[in-house]
Amino acid sequence: MSKTDEAEMPVASKTEDQHLETGPQIANSQSSDGEPHLAPEYRAYLIAKHGTSDLDPVPAFDDADPLNWPKYRKNINLVLVAFHAMMSTFTASAIQSAFVDIAKDLGVSVQRASYLTSLVIAVLGGAPLFWRPIAHVYGRRPIFLLSLACSLVCNIGCANSHSFATMGLCRALTAFFICPPIAIGSGVVIEMFFKKDRGFYMGIWATMVTLGVPIAPFICGFVALRVSYRWIYYILAITNGVQLILYFFFGRESRYVPGQQAAAAKGFAGTYLNFRRLDPTPLTAVEFVRPLFMVLRPCVIIPAAAYSMVFLWGAIMMSIEIPQLFPEKFGFNAQQVGLQYIAPIIGTVLGEQIGGRMSDAWMWQRHRRGHFPAPEYRLWLSYIGFALTICGIVVFLVQLEDAGDKWNVTPLVGAAIAAAGNQIVTTVMITYAVDCYREEAASIGVFITFVRQIWGFIGPFWFPQMLENIGLTKSLGIPLAMLLAVSIIPTMFLQWAGPRWRK
């Protein structure tokens, strides 16, 4: 077998904390083709559960292992976590259609009102560093429940804030508590689903994170116009309350520690009120910054940077500039501004068809031919995303400048194209990084979220000045150069050197 084949051979790995041996599982010896020997009764168990014993990763000999859950339970848990993740970005952008109303009410400029969104973006990036090690020790479910309960209270605080500083503080606290699933959701997906479906289910979670950005102003624009922008906060609080109830009764713990789940799941209290520590490993200070060490791994930092740059221009720039430019150019009210976000919603959904399910098909059609594709093979699809993002940015800025003071749909066509490209890159890059270091999926999610949100936080501070001083069309050279230098060229190097860097 050549070195290339060895690099491409998938290994039935286990996470460092998730799949410990709890029964007759895998013998120490291997067959001549490199596959592990399975004890007969364990092989029979896998076939009864999954219809095959050819699984990657190989689950534990335990019904409590999330990989062995019934499909309906996995899907319910995924929906709850993915919707919770969507509410993180939804909360950040919910007030975007109401920037003008907030500016008048609090006596600040429209750009300063936009900082209430920028602040949340920044906190969403940094706060998961705090939650990841706690969720590792105590489990995902208790942290998600705490997240929803505290977010509910903080959103009520936002609704009753009557100064810019107080509202900013409540927004920051809301972001701190709502953020856990936006980062460790990648770990939850890995804990429940096999590699062959990883792109599809990772794509569902990633799509929900992305959709929160345009769906929030689309819905909340109606609220701001017909009642008051303060009701946006009350609606967020009500949503958190409904999530809390649903997750309490239907959400399950996906962090698997052998023996812990089986011992706990006895009666109502054991199933729903068990919040005891899952992992006895001491919680040290270094665990709170461990995800930042991913900066030393090229197979994580390059996808993180490439994706974050696409997210900055293909999602954040348009999301922030639509509520600032469209009222000024076309005289739009909050509801009309919200309606503009239909375009990125459509683009995101369409883009995910390539980034998720099609990327799985792309990988496994090669696998069926016996070539066992390396993770870098998935990166070929990212170039479609880069091309669409660039095309969308060009169409959006050029057509918006040509529109004058009369609205037409062509800038939004660009927004939809850019959103499709952003979503393709989102799913492909996150799935690639997790494929490289599956055992550290949660840390990868935290790190990528950190990089993406910090870059997204910085953008709104200089986007308005750039577009005003240089002009919409003349500004195009800046995003194109940044995308080429940070996203496209590094991805080419990653495809070439990735197999060596992972060793």
ABEGO torsion letter per residue (X at the ends): XBAAAAAABBBBBBBAAABBBABBBBBABBBAAGBBBBBAAAAAAAAAAAGBABBOBBBBBBAABAAABBAAAAAAAAAAAAAAAAAAAAAAAAAAAAAAAAAAAAGBBAAAAAAAAAAAAAAAAAAAAAAAAAAAAAEAAAAAAAAAAAAAAAAAAAAABABAAAAAAAAAAAAAAAAAAAAAAAAAAAAABBAAAAAAAAAAAAAAAAAAAAAAAAAAAAAAAABBAAAAAAAAAAAAAAAAAAAAAABBBABBBBGAAAAABBEAAAAAABABBABABBBBAAAAAAAAAAAABAAAAAAAAAAAAAAAAAAAAAAAAAAAAAAAAAGBBAAAAAAAAAAAAAAAAAAAAAABAAAAAAAAAAAAAGAGBBAAAAAAAAAAAAAAAAAAAAAAAAAAAAAEABBBAAAAAAAAAAAAAAAAAAAAAAAAAAAABAAAAAAAAAAAAAAAAAAAAAAAAAAAAAAAAAEAAAAAAAAAAAAAAAAAAAAAAAAAAAAAAAX
